[in-house]
Amino acid sequence: MPPAMTVLEVVQKTAEFFSAKGIESPRLNAEILVGHALQLPRMQLYLQFERTLAQPELEAIRSMARRRGQREPLQYIVGVVEFHGLKLKTDRRALIPRPETERLVEILIERGKALPPAHVLDLGTGGGAIALALAGAWPGATVLAVDKSAEALALARENAVAAGLDGRITFLLSNWFSSMPADARFDLVVANPPYLSENEHSRAAPEVRDFEPASALVSTEQGIGAALAILRGAGRLLTPGGWLALETGSGQHQALREAALEGGWTRTESLSDLAGRERYFFAWPA
């Protein structure tokens, strides 16, 4: 029988294994994974470092560690991610919500504080992170969450039910505007569309390249095709005073500004993310 191991020893060995596999923040990954396997928050994990683990507990940890060692994203293994105060189920049906997208939500909520939008359209909702966060922040708003993936929409619905927001959000299977009702109008259209080029995707970390859905990451025209399609189609759906908000890839804003000018949009604005990269593009129609 293998010698007994304490929680601390398992965390240390798991961190060493992750480090050898080239995983960033190996100790943090190990603590989160071991804590999840033992159903312990990290603080409780620290308090139990000297506890000896039973064989079934060790096997559960080893199974998860093998998956992480193959570079499967930690969020898919633990099955949950925190996003703007929400605990969202996450799996391979949809993109993992990023801090950059959480920052976009914060900007939108701050700007909508005085006059929250009554009708919101979330294009490419994925697992529903943006739609749920905005519905939670604006109790008077109705939200239409659109995605071309039926699997992603199913995940978004599951998250809406878990958050108690399913009565406020409508889900629509549509490739951007293709199935949109002709009379639909919104005060805010928001999207985090695919914005990587094929080349950028091929050079991405294995967690991104090999596990997350490529359709949620890669777009045409060197990554800007989806953002341009949204920019060209969103204006007709906006109410007077309505606006468009996009999360984008780096180096795309000049082309978006030019397309907006050609398309009759009257004003655009660019904001950087916390790393200083141009990330958020806003536009207002005539």
VEXLUMVEX-87070 format. One line per field, with one value per residue: residue number from 1; residue in one letter; x, z, y of N, C-alpha, C in turn. Coordinates in Angstrom, 2 decimals. Each point is the difference from the previous one (the first is absolute). Layout:
# VEXLUMVEX-87070
nr NUM,...
rest a,...
n.X X,...
n.Z Z,...
n.Y Y,...
ca.X X,...
ca.Z Z,...
ca.Y Y,...
c.X X,...
c.Z Z,...
c.Y Y,...
***
This chain:
# VEXLUMVEX-87070
nr 1,2,3,4,5,6,7,8,9,10,11,12,13,14,15,16,17,18,19,20,21,22,23,24,25,26,27,28,29,30,31,32,33,34,35,36,37,38,39,40,41,42,43,44,45,46,47,48,49,50,51,52,53,54,55,56,57,58,59,60,61,62,63,64,65,66,67,68,69,70,71,72,73,74,75,76,77,78,79,80,81,82,83,84,85,86,87,88,89,90,91,92,93,94,95,96,97,98,99,100,101,102,103,104,105,106,107,108,109,110,111,112,113,114,115,116,117,118,119,120,121,122,123,124,125,126,127,128,129,130,131,132,133,134,135,136,137,138,139,140,141,142,143,144,145,146,147,148,149,150,151,152,153,154,155,156,157,158,159,160,161,162,163,164,165,166,167,168,169,170,171,172,173,174,175,176,177,178,179,180,181,182,183,184,185,186,187,188,189,190,191,192,193,194,195,196,197,198,199,200,201,202,203,204,205,206,207,208,209,210,211,212,213,214,215,216,217,218,219,220,221,222,223,224,225,226,227,228,229,230,231,232,233,234,235,236,237,238,239,240,241,242,243,244,245,246,247,248,249,250,251,252,253,254,255,256,257,258,259,260,261,262,263,264,265,266,267,268,269,270,271,272,273,274,275,276,277,278,279,280,281,282,283,284,285,286
rest m,p,p,a,m,t,v,l,e,v,v,q,k,t,a,e,f,f,s,a,k,g,i,e,s,p,r,l,n,a,e,i,l,v,g,h,a,l,q,l,p,r,m,q,l,y,l,q,f,e,r,t,l,a,q,p,e,l,e,a,i,r,s,m,a,r,r,r,g,q,r,e,p,l,q,y,i,v,g,v,v,e,f,h,g,l,k,l,k,t,d,r,r,a,l,i,p,r,p,e,t,e,r,l,v,e,i,l,i,e,r,g,k,a,l,p,p,a,h,v,l,d,l,g,t,g,g,g,a,i,a,l,a,l,a,g,a,w,p,g,a,t,v,l,a,v,d,k,s,a,e,a,l,a,l,a,r,e,n,a,v,a,a,g,l,d,g,r,i,t,f,l,l,s,n,w,f,s,s,m,p,a,d,a,r,f,d,l,v,v,a,n,p,p,y,l,s,e,n,e,h,s,r,a,a,p,e,v,r,d,f,e,p,a,s,a,l,v,s,t,e,q,g,i,g,a,a,l,a,i,l,r,g,a,g,r,l,l,t,p,g,g,w,l,a,l,e,t,g,s,g,q,h,q,a,l,r,e,a,a,l,e,g,g,w,t,r,t,e,s,l,s,d,l,a,g,r,e,r,y,f,f,a,w,p,a
n.X 0.85,-0.34,1.10,-0.52,-0.81,0.60,-0.94,0.87,0.30,-1.29,-0.25,1.04,-0.35,-1.24,0.44,0.82,-1.02,-0.80,0.96,0.19,-1.31,0.66,-0.72,-0.59,0.60,1.01,0.52,-0.38,0.40,1.08,0.08,-0.31,0.82,0.96,-0.17,-0.07,1.04,0.46,-0.56,1.18,-0.47,0.73,-0.70,-1.06,0.43,0.34,-1.19,-0.06,1.05,-0.16,-1.20,-0.13,0.31,-1.25,0.11,-1.30,0.40,1.03,-0.82,-0.91,0.95,0.48,-1.27,-0.32,1.04,-0.34,-1.25,0.33,0.67,-1.14,0.01,-0.86,-0.78,0.55,-0.52,0.43,1.12,0.06,-0.24,0.74,-0.52,0.69,-1.13,0.53,0.49,0.07,-0.55,0.77,-0.88,1.12,-0.12,0.31,-1.22,0.76,0.35,1.16,-0.87,0.44,1.07,0.48,-0.74,0.49,1.14,-0.30,-0.42,1.12,0.60,-0.67,0.18,1.24,0.08,-0.58,0.80,0.17,0.16,-0.32,0.63,-1.12,0.65,0.54,0.91,0.19,0.85,-0.17,-1.09,0.29,0.70,-0.19,1.32,0.10,-0.82,0.54,1.22,-0.36,-0.60,1.06,0.76,-0.79,-0.62,-0.02,1.14,-0.36,0.46,0.44,0.22,0.91,-0.10,0.99,0.52,-0.72,1.20,0.54,-1.06,0.17,1.30,-0.25,-0.91,0.89,0.86,-0.89,-0.33,1.29,0.06,-1.09,0.64,-0.45,-0.73,1.25,0.41,-0.04,-0.03,0.86,-0.29,1.12,0.34,0.39,-0.32,0.46,-0.24,0.52,-0.97,-0.76,-0.87,1.02,-0.02,1.20,0.14,0.38,0.94,0.25,1.30,0.35,0.15,0.11,1.27,0.28,1.17,-0.01,0.87,-0.75,-1.03,0.73,0.25,-1.30,-0.16,0.53,-0.15,0.43,1.12,0.22,-0.52,0.23,-1.32,0.59,-1.26,0.33,1.06,-0.23,0.41,-0.76,0.56,0.88,-1.17,-0.14,-0.18,-0.03,1.00,0.54,-0.32,0.38,1.10,0.03,-0.30,0.75,0.42,-0.52,0.67,0.70,-0.47,-0.71,1.27,-0.33,0.70,1.16,0.23,1.29,0.28,1.23,0.64,1.29,0.15,-1.22,0.29,1.16,0.04,-0.31,0.87,0.82,-0.26,0.13,1.05,0.45,-0.32,0.42,0.85,-0.57,0.19,1.31,0.31,1.28,-0.03,1.02,0.53,0.03,0.27,-0.91,-0.64,-0.09,-1.09,-0.52,-0.92,-0.31,-1.26,-0.30,-1.21,-0.41
n.Z 0.00,-0.85,0.35,1.21,-0.53,0.43,0.35,0.89,0.29,-0.04,0.69,0.78,0.05,0.20,0.82,0.50,-0.01,0.46,0.87,0.15,0.07,0.60,1.05,-0.37,0.98,-0.01,0.97,-0.61,-1.17,0.67,0.63,-1.14,-0.71,0.91,0.16,-1.34,-0.14,0.98,-0.93,-0.10,0.52,-0.69,0.71,-0.24,-1.25,0.19,0.56,-1.15,-0.12,1.30,-0.53,0.38,-1.27,-0.19,-0.34,0.30,1.05,0.22,-0.24,0.71,0.87,-0.02,-0.01,0.90,0.74,-0.35,0.19,1.15,0.27,-0.53,0.87,0.47,-0.36,1.02,-0.70,-1.04,0.67,0.57,-1.27,0.54,-0.27,0.73,-0.18,0.38,0.97,-1.20,0.37,-1.07,-0.42,-0.13,-1.29,-0.74,0.43,0.84,-0.44,0.63,0.85,-0.59,0.72,-1.24,-0.09,1.14,-0.48,-1.15,0.70,0.69,-1.17,-0.52,1.12,0.02,-1.30,0.39,0.93,-0.72,-1.15,0.78,-0.95,-0.67,-1.17,0.28,-0.96,0.39,-0.93,-0.33,0.65,-0.75,1.12,-0.57,0.10,-1.20,-0.61,0.72,-0.22,-1.25,-0.15,0.64,-0.77,-1.02,1.18,-0.55,-0.31,-1.27,-0.06,-1.23,0.25,-0.91,-0.57,-0.83,1.23,-0.35,-0.04,-0.55,-0.79,-0.12,-0.11,-0.86,-0.51,0.07,-0.47,-0.92,-0.14,0.02,-0.80,-0.35,-1.18,-0.02,0.92,0.06,-0.39,-1.25,-0.42,-0.92,-0.73,-0.22,-1.27,1.08,-1.12,-0.41,1.27,-0.05,0.89,-1.04,1.00,0.19,1.16,0.11,1.29,0.10,-0.93,0.60,-0.26,0.30,-1.25,-0.82,0.45,0.03,-0.59,-1.12,-0.41,0.52,-0.51,-1.09,0.41,0.23,1.30,0.34,1.17,-0.73,-0.59,1.03,0.82,-0.14,-0.19,-1.09,-0.15,1.30,-0.69,-1.08,-0.64,-1.00,-1.16,0.26,0.29,-0.94,-0.73,1.15,0.49,-1.20,0.01,1.27,-0.28,-1.05,0.94,0.95,-0.86,-0.87,0.95,-0.06,1.19,-0.11,-0.11,-0.74,0.44,-0.61,0.63,-0.38,0.34,-0.18,-1.10,0.26,-0.17,0.49,0.90,-0.62,-0.30,1.26,0.35,-0.91,0.40,1.23,-0.36,-0.70,1.13,0.20,0.76,0.97,0.88,0.23,0.82,0.34,0.72,0.84,-0.02,1.06,-1.11,-0.28,-0.35,-1.20,0.76,0.40,-0.89,0.03,-0.42,-0.55,-0.36,-1.22
n.Y -1.19,0.99,0.71,0.27,0.91,1.10,0.86,0.47,-1.26,-0.23,1.09,-0.27,-1.27,0.41,0.94,-0.92,-0.84,0.95,0.31,-1.31,0.17,0.99,-0.37,1.13,0.67,-0.86,0.77,1.13,-0.49,-0.39,1.17,0.64,-0.77,0.01,1.31,0.06,-0.80,0.77,0.81,0.62,1.12,0.90,0.88,-0.77,0.06,1.28,0.04,-0.71,0.82,-0.22,0.17,-1.26,-0.21,-0.35,-1.27,-0.08,0.74,-0.80,-1.01,0.64,0.30,-1.23,-0.40,0.94,-0.38,-1.23,0.33,0.59,-1.12,-0.40,0.99,-0.92,1.03,0.64,1.03,-0.71,-0.17,1.20,0.39,0.97,1.20,0.87,0.69,1.13,-0.75,-0.53,-1.14,-0.05,-0.90,-0.68,-0.25,-1.06,0.19,0.71,1.18,-0.07,0.54,1.13,0.37,-0.07,-1.09,-0.43,0.47,-0.58,-1.03,0.15,0.18,-1.02,-0.68,0.43,-0.22,-1.11,0.52,1.09,-0.67,-1.02,-0.69,0.19,0.06,-1.18,0.08,-1.25,0.40,-1.28,-0.30,-1.09,-0.05,1.18,0.10,0.61,-0.83,-0.96,0.45,0.30,-1.16,-0.49,0.77,-0.33,0.00,1.20,-0.56,-0.10,-1.23,0.21,-1.28,0.29,-1.17,-0.29,-0.20,-1.05,-0.57,1.09,0.09,-1.30,0.24,0.98,-0.81,-0.99,0.89,0.33,-1.27,-0.36,1.08,-0.71,0.02,-1.25,0.62,0.46,-1.19,0.43,-1.24,0.38,-1.07,0.66,0.05,0.67,0.66,-1.19,-0.30,1.21,0.17,0.24,-0.10,-0.83,0.64,0.56,0.24,-1.26,-0.01,-1.16,-0.11,-1.23,0.47,-1.03,0.09,-1.29,0.21,-0.70,0.92,0.97,-0.63,-0.16,1.26,-0.19,0.20,-1.18,0.63,1.03,-0.32,-0.83,0.91,1.29,0.23,-0.46,-0.42,-0.09,-0.44,-0.72,1.09,0.38,0.31,-0.96,-0.55,0.91,-1.09,-0.66,0.74,-0.13,-1.28,0.00,0.68,-0.79,-0.89,0.53,0.92,-0.84,-0.67,1.11,0.22,1.11,0.37,-1.07,-1.02,-0.15,-1.14,0.04,-1.24,0.44,-0.40,-0.20,1.30,-0.12,0.93,0.17,-1.28,-0.20,0.93,-0.47,-1.24,0.47,0.70,-1.03,-0.62,1.22,-0.69,0.68,-0.97,-0.09,-1.00,0.11,-1.13,0.15,-1.22,-0.77,-0.68,0.95,-1.13,0.60,0.00,1.16,-0.33,1.27,-0.11,1.18,-0.42,0.31
ca.X -0.85,0.82,0.02,-1.00,0.48,-0.79,-0.51,1.12,0.87,-0.69,0.04,1.37,0.30,-0.82,0.60,1.22,-0.45,-0.49,1.15,0.71,-0.83,-0.01,-1.24,0.21,-0.49,-0.25,-0.45,-1.40,-0.78,-0.04,-0.86,-1.39,-0.43,-0.09,-1.13,-1.24,-0.15,-0.35,-1.14,0.46,0.53,1.45,0.35,-0.19,1.07,1.20,-0.19,0.03,1.22,0.62,-0.93,0.36,-1.06,-0.39,0.29,-0.96,0.28,1.21,-0.33,-0.76,0.96,0.88,-0.76,-0.10,1.34,0.36,-0.69,0.66,1.32,-0.21,-0.28,-1.41,-0.14,-0.42,-1.43,-0.79,0.16,-0.79,-1.37,-0.65,0.83,-0.66,-0.06,-0.80,-0.86,-0.76,0.72,-0.50,0.45,0.78,0.50,0.52,-1.03,0.13,1.23,0.13,-0.04,1.29,-0.02,-0.22,-1.45,-0.55,0.27,-1.00,-1.26,0.12,-0.11,-1.39,-0.84,0.31,-0.55,-1.45,-0.49,-1.02,-1.15,0.28,-0.73,-1.18,0.04,1.41,0.29,1.34,0.29,1.05,-0.04,0.79,-0.59,-0.94,0.61,-0.38,-1.45,-0.39,0.53,-0.77,-1.35,0.07,0.29,-1.10,-1.21,-1.09,0.34,-0.16,1.22,-0.05,1.32,0.04,1.20,-0.24,0.24,-1.07,0.64,0.31,-1.26,-0.46,0.81,-0.45,-1.29,0.28,0.53,-1.08,-0.87,0.73,0.11,-1.34,-0.21,-0.54,-1.21,0.35,0.85,-0.49,1.12,-0.32,1.00,0.12,1.35,-0.11,-1.34,-0.74,-1.34,-0.51,-1.30,0.16,-0.37,0.77,0.75,0.76,0.71,1.41,0.45,1.33,0.52,1.40,0.02,1.32,0.83,1.34,0.25,0.42,1.39,0.02,-0.55,0.98,1.09,-0.55,0.32,-0.76,-1.30,-0.89,0.03,-0.41,-1.16,-1.13,-0.56,0.65,-1.01,-0.17,1.28,0.62,-0.87,0.55,0.63,1.06,-0.57,-0.90,-1.21,-1.22,-0.25,-0.50,-1.37,-0.87,-0.04,-0.82,-1.39,-0.59,-0.59,-1.44,-0.70,0.14,-0.97,0.66,0.85,0.60,1.43,0.63,1.22,0.69,1.35,0.71,1.40,0.94,0.31,-1.16,-0.90,0.06,-0.86,-1.38,-0.37,-0.22,-1.24,-1.10,-0.17,-0.60,-1.33,-0.91,0.00,0.39,1.06,0.60,0.91,0.83,0.55,0.99,-0.21,0.88,1.38,0.34,-0.28,-1.32,-0.79,-1.45,-0.39,-1.38,-0.47,-1.35,-0.50,-0.55
ca.Z 0.00,-0.03,1.28,0.14,-0.32,0.56,-0.96,-0.42,-0.90,-1.29,-0.65,-0.47,-1.10,-1.15,-0.51,-0.70,-1.25,-0.89,-0.42,-1.02,-1.21,-0.55,0.36,0.75,1.39,0.34,1.38,0.08,-0.67,0.85,1.15,-0.44,-0.41,1.19,0.77,-0.67,0.17,1.40,0.31,1.02,-0.42,0.18,1.39,0.73,-0.45,0.79,1.37,0.05,-0.68,0.64,-0.05,-0.89,-0.98,-0.31,-1.38,-0.97,-0.18,-0.82,-1.38,-0.59,-0.29,-1.10,-1.24,-0.41,-0.31,-1.33,-0.99,-0.04,-0.59,-1.45,-0.27,0.04,0.88,1.37,0.15,-0.49,0.93,1.20,-0.49,0.41,-0.03,0.57,-0.96,0.50,1.10,-0.37,-0.19,-1.26,-0.47,-1.22,-0.58,-1.36,-0.90,-0.20,0.41,1.41,0.19,0.34,0.74,-0.93,-0.22,1.27,0.01,-0.89,0.76,0.99,-0.72,-0.43,1.17,0.46,-0.95,0.02,1.36,0.02,-0.80,-0.44,-1.19,0.26,-0.89,-0.27,-0.88,0.17,-1.18,0.28,1.47,0.59,1.23,0.55,1.03,-0.13,0.13,1.39,0.82,-0.26,0.52,1.45,0.36,-0.42,0.24,-0.88,-1.40,-0.62,-0.74,-1.03,-0.12,-1.32,-0.37,-1.11,0.52,0.88,1.22,0.83,0.53,1.07,1.18,0.48,0.67,1.30,0.88,0.33,0.98,1.27,0.55,0.22,-0.96,-1.25,-0.38,-0.53,-1.18,-1.10,-0.74,-1.41,-0.87,-1.17,-0.42,0.15,-0.17,-1.02,0.46,0.86,-0.40,-0.79,0.77,1.25,0.23,1.25,0.47,0.02,-0.63,0.50,-0.53,0.08,-1.12,-0.32,-0.58,-0.32,-1.33,0.03,0.44,1.44,0.67,-0.07,0.93,1.34,0.98,-0.25,0.65,-0.91,-1.34,-0.09,0.81,-0.13,-1.35,-0.94,-0.59,0.89,0.09,-1.28,-0.98,-1.33,-0.26,1.00,1.33,0.20,-0.81,0.81,0.51,-1.12,-0.30,1.04,-0.20,-1.18,0.17,1.29,0.02,-0.27,1.14,1.17,0.25,0.09,1.18,0.27,-0.34,-0.24,0.77,-0.46,0.40,-1.26,0.06,-0.06,-1.32,-0.91,0.15,-1.13,-1.05,0.47,-0.11,-1.42,-0.41,0.64,-0.74,-1.30,0.22,0.47,1.44,0.23,1.00,0.53,1.12,0.32,1.34,0.19,1.13,1.13,-0.46,-0.88,-1.41,-0.50,0.14,0.00,-1.07,0.15,-1.14,0.09,-1.37,-0.28
ca.Y 1.19,1.22,0.71,1.05,1.34,1.09,0.99,0.85,-0.77,-0.15,1.32,0.23,-0.91,0.41,1.23,-0.40,-0.64,1.05,0.81,-0.77,0.00,1.35,0.69,1.23,0.00,-1.41,-0.18,0.43,-1.04,-1.19,0.25,0.04,-1.34,-0.86,0.48,-0.42,-1.45,-0.28,0.86,0.94,1.30,0.03,0.27,-1.26,-0.90,0.34,-0.45,-1.46,-0.44,-1.16,-1.13,-1.11,-0.25,-1.37,-0.38,0.55,1.43,0.10,-0.38,1.11,1.08,-0.44,0.04,1.40,0.50,-0.50,0.85,1.31,-0.22,-0.03,1.40,0.35,1.16,-0.26,0.33,-1.13,-1.12,0.27,0.15,1.24,1.20,1.17,1.10,1.12,-0.42,-1.19,-1.26,-0.53,-1.30,0.14,-1.24,0.18,0.52,1.44,0.67,0.33,1.46,0.59,1.27,1.13,0.10,0.50,1.45,0.60,0.05,1.08,1.27,0.16,0.25,1.36,0.96,-0.11,0.24,1.07,-0.42,-1.37,-0.44,-0.84,-1.16,-0.29,-1.13,-0.57,-0.82,-0.98,-0.04,-1.08,-0.51,0.97,0.85,1.42,0.11,-0.20,1.08,1.23,-0.22,0.13,1.38,0.87,-0.80,0.38,-0.29,-1.31,-0.31,-1.03,-0.62,-0.65,-0.75,-0.94,-1.34,-0.50,-0.49,1.16,0.53,-0.91,0.32,1.32,-0.21,-0.64,1.03,0.94,-0.66,-0.08,1.35,0.54,1.08,-0.56,0.71,1.32,-0.15,-0.83,-0.58,-0.13,-0.64,0.88,0.38,1.45,0.59,-0.74,-0.39,1.07,0.54,1.23,1.19,0.04,1.23,-0.10,1.18,-0.38,-1.24,-0.30,-1.27,-0.41,-0.94,-0.56,1.05,-0.48,-0.54,-1.41,-0.04,0.26,-1.18,-1.09,0.30,0.17,-1.03,-1.23,0.07,0.72,-0.58,-1.40,-0.35,0.91,-0.09,0.92,0.89,1.15,0.69,0.34,0.65,0.25,1.31,0.16,0.07,1.14,-0.19,-0.03,1.34,0.81,-0.43,0.55,1.44,0.29,-0.39,0.37,1.34,-0.01,-0.59,0.86,1.08,1.30,0.07,-1.30,-0.10,-1.29,-0.24,-1.21,-0.38,-0.25,-0.36,1.11,0.55,-0.04,1.14,0.93,-0.55,0.13,1.43,0.30,-0.66,0.73,1.26,-0.34,-0.53,1.03,0.20,1.40,0.15,-1.22,0.19,-1.16,-0.06,-1.05,-0.90,0.29,-0.18,1.11,-0.30,0.41,-1.22,0.23,0.93,0.45,0.80,0.57,0.24,1.34
c.X 0.89,-0.04,-1.06,0.63,-0.92,-0.48,1.15,0.92,-0.62,0.00,1.39,0.35,-0.80,0.57,1.28,-0.33,-0.46,1.14,0.77,-0.75,-0.12,-1.25,0.33,-0.64,-0.30,-0.51,-1.47,-0.91,-0.15,-0.94,-1.48,-0.50,-0.16,-1.19,-1.33,-0.24,-0.46,-1.20,0.32,0.37,1.49,0.39,-0.16,1.08,1.26,-0.12,0.09,1.26,0.59,-0.90,0.48,-1.18,-0.24,0.27,-1.04,0.20,1.22,-0.29,-0.78,0.93,0.89,-0.72,-0.11,1.36,0.47,-0.65,0.67,1.39,-0.05,-0.44,-1.49,-0.18,-0.53,-1.50,-0.89,0.06,-0.85,-1.45,-0.71,1.00,-0.80,0.08,-0.96,-1.00,-0.85,0.92,-0.59,0.58,0.78,0.50,0.31,-1.06,0.20,1.35,-0.01,-0.04,1.34,-0.15,-0.23,-1.48,-0.70,0.20,-0.99,-1.33,0.03,-0.16,-1.45,-0.90,0.24,-0.66,-1.53,-0.62,-1.13,-1.27,0.28,-0.79,-1.17,0.04,1.45,0.10,1.45,0.25,1.17,0.12,0.85,-0.70,-0.87,0.58,-0.46,-1.49,-0.44,0.48,-0.81,-1.43,-0.02,0.21,-1.17,-1.32,-1.16,0.22,-0.44,1.19,-0.28,1.43,0.01,1.30,-0.35,0.19,-1.13,0.58,0.34,-1.26,-0.56,0.76,-0.45,-1.33,0.21,0.53,-1.07,-0.93,0.68,0.09,-1.36,-0.35,-0.66,-1.28,0.26,0.77,-0.68,1.19,-0.43,1.17,0.07,1.47,0.02,-1.45,-0.93,-1.41,-0.64,-1.37,0.15,-0.28,0.80,0.80,0.63,0.65,1.51,0.18,1.45,0.45,1.47,0.18,1.37,0.87,1.45,0.09,0.38,1.42,0.12,-0.51,1.00,1.15,-0.48,0.44,-0.83,-1.38,-1.04,-0.13,-0.66,-1.31,-1.20,-0.52,0.59,-0.99,-0.25,1.26,0.48,-1.02,0.75,0.69,1.03,-0.55,-1.06,-1.36,-1.28,-0.35,-0.54,-1.43,-0.98,-0.15,-0.92,-1.48,-0.70,-0.76,-1.51,-0.81,-0.01,-1.10,0.73,0.77,0.66,1.44,0.47,1.28,0.61,1.29,0.73,1.41,0.88,0.19,-1.16,-0.81,0.05,-0.91,-1.47,-0.47,-0.30,-1.30,-1.22,-0.29,-0.68,-1.45,-0.99,-0.12,0.57,1.16,0.51,0.92,0.75,0.49,0.97,-0.39,1.03,1.47,0.43,-0.22,-1.39,-0.89,-1.49,-0.34,-1.49,-0.39,-1.46,-0.47,-0.50,-1.32
c.Z 0.00,1.34,0.02,-0.30,0.63,-1.12,-0.52,-0.96,-1.38,-0.77,-0.59,-1.19,-1.26,-0.63,-0.78,-1.36,-1.00,-0.52,-1.12,-1.33,-0.62,0.30,0.83,1.39,0.48,1.42,0.15,-0.66,0.88,1.18,-0.40,-0.33,1.20,0.86,-0.61,0.21,1.42,0.47,1.17,-0.63,0.33,1.46,0.86,-0.37,0.83,1.42,0.14,-0.65,0.60,-0.04,-1.00,-0.91,-0.19,-1.48,-1.01,-0.25,-0.88,-1.46,-0.70,-0.38,-1.17,-1.35,-0.54,-0.40,-1.37,-1.08,-0.12,-0.63,-1.52,-0.53,-0.19,0.96,1.38,0.17,-0.51,0.97,1.25,-0.35,0.38,-0.10,0.62,-0.97,0.54,1.07,-0.28,-0.01,-1.21,-0.27,-1.29,-0.47,-1.47,-0.99,-0.33,0.49,1.50,0.15,0.51,0.85,-0.89,-0.27,1.26,0.11,-0.93,0.70,1.02,-0.65,-0.39,1.18,0.52,-0.90,-0.04,1.33,0.02,-0.73,-0.54,-1.26,0.37,-0.82,-0.46,-0.91,0.22,-1.14,0.28,1.49,0.61,1.21,0.73,0.96,-0.08,0.23,1.46,0.89,-0.19,0.50,1.52,0.45,-0.29,0.13,-0.93,-1.46,-0.42,-0.93,-1.00,-0.19,-1.24,-0.16,-1.15,0.43,0.94,1.32,0.94,0.61,1.11,1.29,0.58,0.73,1.38,1.00,0.41,1.05,1.37,0.68,0.31,-0.95,-1.29,-0.44,-0.65,-1.30,-1.00,-0.80,-1.45,-0.74,-1.30,-0.29,-0.13,-0.21,-0.86,0.41,0.90,-0.47,-0.66,0.82,1.31,0.09,1.39,0.34,0.06,-0.72,0.44,-0.54,0.36,-1.09,-0.14,-0.61,-0.22,-1.48,0.13,0.52,1.51,0.77,0.02,0.97,1.43,0.92,-0.26,0.63,-0.92,-1.32,-0.08,0.71,-0.19,-1.44,-0.93,-0.60,0.86,0.08,-1.32,-0.95,-1.31,-0.05,1.08,1.39,0.19,-0.67,0.82,0.53,-1.09,-0.35,1.02,-0.17,-1.17,0.22,1.22,-0.03,-0.16,1.18,1.22,0.08,-0.04,1.32,0.36,-0.46,-0.09,0.81,-0.42,0.77,-1.25,0.26,-0.12,-1.45,-0.97,-0.03,-1.15,-1.13,0.40,-0.07,-1.44,-0.50,0.59,-0.74,-1.34,0.17,0.59,1.50,0.29,0.97,0.43,1.16,0.23,1.43,0.09,1.16,1.08,-0.35,-0.96,-1.47,-0.39,-0.07,-0.23,-0.99,0.14,-1.20,0.21,-1.42,-0.17,0.75
c.Y 1.25,0.70,1.11,1.35,1.03,0.92,0.85,-0.74,-0.16,1.32,0.24,-0.88,0.37,1.26,-0.30,-0.62,1.05,0.86,-0.70,-0.03,1.40,0.79,1.23,-0.11,-1.42,-0.20,0.40,-1.03,-1.23,0.21,0.01,-1.40,-0.93,0.43,-0.42,-1.49,-0.34,0.82,0.95,1.34,0.06,0.25,-1.24,-1.01,0.25,-0.54,-1.51,-0.58,-1.28,-1.24,-1.06,-0.33,-1.49,-0.28,0.51,1.50,0.21,-0.33,1.11,1.14,-0.38,0.07,1.43,0.56,-0.49,0.85,1.36,-0.11,-0.10,1.36,0.33,1.17,-0.38,0.24,-1.12,-1.18,0.22,0.31,1.28,1.14,1.13,1.15,1.05,-0.42,-1.22,-1.22,-0.68,-1.38,0.21,-1.36,0.27,0.46,1.49,0.49,0.26,1.53,0.53,1.25,1.21,0.21,0.49,1.51,0.72,0.13,1.14,1.37,0.26,0.35,1.42,1.04,-0.04,0.31,1.02,-0.43,-1.40,-0.35,-0.91,-1.28,-0.19,-1.22,-0.42,-0.98,-0.93,-0.23,-1.09,-0.59,0.99,1.01,1.45,0.17,-0.10,1.15,1.29,-0.14,0.15,1.43,0.94,-0.77,0.34,-0.37,-1.40,-0.22,-1.11,-0.50,-0.88,-0.78,-0.94,-1.44,-0.40,-0.51,1.15,0.59,-0.89,0.28,1.34,-0.12,-0.63,1.03,1.00,-0.59,-0.02,1.36,0.62,1.12,-0.47,0.70,1.34,-0.07,-0.94,-0.49,-0.27,-0.64,0.79,0.26,1.52,0.44,-0.86,-0.37,1.05,0.45,1.36,1.25,0.13,1.30,-0.06,1.33,-0.23,-1.32,-0.22,-1.34,-0.16,-1.05,-0.67,1.11,-0.42,-0.37,-1.47,-0.13,0.23,-1.21,-1.15,0.20,0.17,-1.14,-1.25,0.00,0.63,-0.76,-1.37,-0.32,0.94,-0.01,1.05,0.99,1.24,0.86,0.59,0.62,0.22,1.37,0.33,0.28,1.07,-0.20,0.03,1.38,0.92,-0.37,0.56,1.50,0.37,-0.31,0.54,1.32,0.02,-0.53,0.92,1.05,1.35,0.12,-1.32,-0.06,-1.43,-0.09,-1.32,-0.22,-0.45,-0.52,1.24,0.45,0.04,1.30,1.00,-0.48,0.12,1.45,0.37,-0.61,0.71,1.30,-0.26,-0.46,1.00,0.14,1.39,0.16,-1.36,0.36,-1.30,0.12,-1.17,-0.91,0.33,-0.20,1.10,-0.26,0.51,-1.24,0.23,1.11,0.31,0.86,0.41,0.33,1.43,0.18
***
